[in-house]
Amino acid sequence: MKWTDTLDIAIALGEKYPDTDPGAVRFTDLYQWVLQLPGFDDDPKRCGEKILEAILMAWIDEAE
């Protein structure tokens, strides 16, 4: 997975953290969690606030 695979990342986060409210997740935690996902292999420096926001919004949509 790459940073631009926001939906895939959101689904993986939902599976790994099923009891977590994505609306309450801080960007710093989200960043670390994405880096730890199996299959994630993008450059950590390529991530910015807009990417984290897109991942979080996708995760919120998936959780609903």
N, C-alpha and C positions, 0 to 999 in steps of 0.2 A: 504494500500500500504506500501511496504517496500522500502528501499533505492535501492535494487537490481531490482525493477520493473521500470527500466529506461524508457522503452517505454510507459508504463501506465502514468508515471509521466510527460513525455514529452507531451503526448496527453492532459493531464489535464491542464498543463501549457499553451498550445496553446489555449485551450478553455477559460481559465480564463484571459489570456493576449493576445487577438487576434491581437492587434495593436503593439505588442512589437517585435522588431527585436532580436531574440535570440542570434545572433552573437555579439550584443552590451551589453549583460547582464553580470554583474560582478558576480563572484562566491559568494560574500557575499550576494547580493540580491537574487540570485538563491537559496541559502541555506534557507533563510527566507521564500521565496515564497513556496518552497516545504513543509516546516514545517506547513504552513498555509493551505495547500490543504485539502479539505474534504476527509476523508478516509485514510489520511496518519497517520500511527500509529507506526512508528519505532523510535528507540532510536536516538535522535539527535547526540549523541556522536559516532555513528557508521559510520558517513559520513566522507569521506576524499576527497581530490582533484580529485582522479581518478573517484570516483563516480559522483561528480559534473560535471566533464568533459564528462562522458558517458551520463549523462542526457542532458547536453547542446548539444552534438552532435546529440542525438536522436531528440531533439526539432528542431534543424536546419534541419535535414532530413525531419521531418514531415512538416515543414513550406514551404519546396520547392515543 
